[in-house]
Amino acid sequence: MKPVADDSVFPKHPPGFRPRRGLNWAFVGILYTSFYMCRYNLPIANSAISAEFGFSKGDMGLIITTAFFAYGCGQIINGLLTDRLGGKRAMLTGAVGTIVMNLLFGAASFWGILGLFVAIRGIDGYMQAFGAPGMIKINAAWFRHNERGRFAGIFGFMINIGRFAIGWLGPALLGGFFLFGMWKIPPQHWRWVFWTPALITIVSATLMALIIKDTPEEANFPSVNPNEETGGHIQSSVFNVLKTIATNPVVWIIACAYACTGAVRQGVDQWFPRFMQDVHHVDLKSGQFETLVFLIPIVASVGSFFSGYISDIAFAGRRAPVAAGLYFLETIVILAAAQFHTANSAVVFLILISLTANSTHSILGTAAAMDIGGAKMAGFASGLIDSFQYFGGSLAGLLLGHLLDRSWGWYFYFMAPFGLIGGVLMLSILGRVSLTKGSGD
């Protein structure tokens, strides 16, 4: 089966379309980047919070799991809401929620009650779940089918900017820094690792509200996906959306594989700062930690971009062959990581694991979701699939936290089975050219 005629490798667009799409995507991406700063601040503060209040790794894992489980549930609910609200309104709703919750999480430091931290982070997880469906909803309307793998790569780049930013900013706030090389900022309490990203999100949300459009039509351009109907506000009933997406067996295969991605990705992202601190006695401002903070987002972005590009060009939009190879490679890397016990080897293997996990993250949760849902139902398709990533990721919270209370020796062995399972699931849909229901080889 060949791609349809208008799905050329380098699609043509009306004059002025690409600059306007670039502007739109830039400010959508900036807001989503700030979401990630509000989400990935907890790993930086993990050790400091435990030290101040005497929380175990299992206690910290409970906070992580609650946030991820709420995020996963929110993805399903908010995906449906996004298809009715539109992507812009959904993202702004999530922005307001995560701003308030991050401010409250910092304020909760004055009481130090575990249940309060858990509740606030859980609500924050749900509110952040408006972000991805909203962003994908907007961009499904602005990108054609044969451009979406590359968009997924750009998506991976934007979220990794957020991870890099908080990876630099968090340790700087905790350890002190020079502002513009002139004014010395002394070490701050860990609450500022939550308050500062919230302030950045306020600015990002304001700019996004003023500039972006939900669809090309709102910016006076023709639709790039006329066969997918409108990318703006959904016209079908909720029941029809549920039936269309939820009865597609490929959705559930991708969702289960994506849960495997989540378990590995969050196993690295939520625990690598503390792993380096506790096991290898590496300071957050050391060269080794700064290498991880810099290179993990870089290689994740490179992997996201090239995996999407390869699936677009070399496999004509098929995501499964690329994902299968990445999952099996990931398993090999994780098992190798468990055999080495130096700080330098840990840096290398954590970077390689992040490369593989983030590559499957972008092409399955972003490109594949848009392929299945189209511009009309991308919000719910992405929400349903992405929810499983966070259900899987929730295992890297409470379960992994309890294992780590016993021994850090469990760290890599916890992740290894998920790469193998993900690869097998992708092999089961390897021959599909299209991910829509009823498509064949």
Order of alpha helices (4+ residues) and beta strands (2+ residues): alpha-alpha-alpha-alpha-alpha-alpha-alpha-beta-beta-alpha-alpha-alpha-alpha-alpha-alpha-alpha-alpha-alpha-alpha
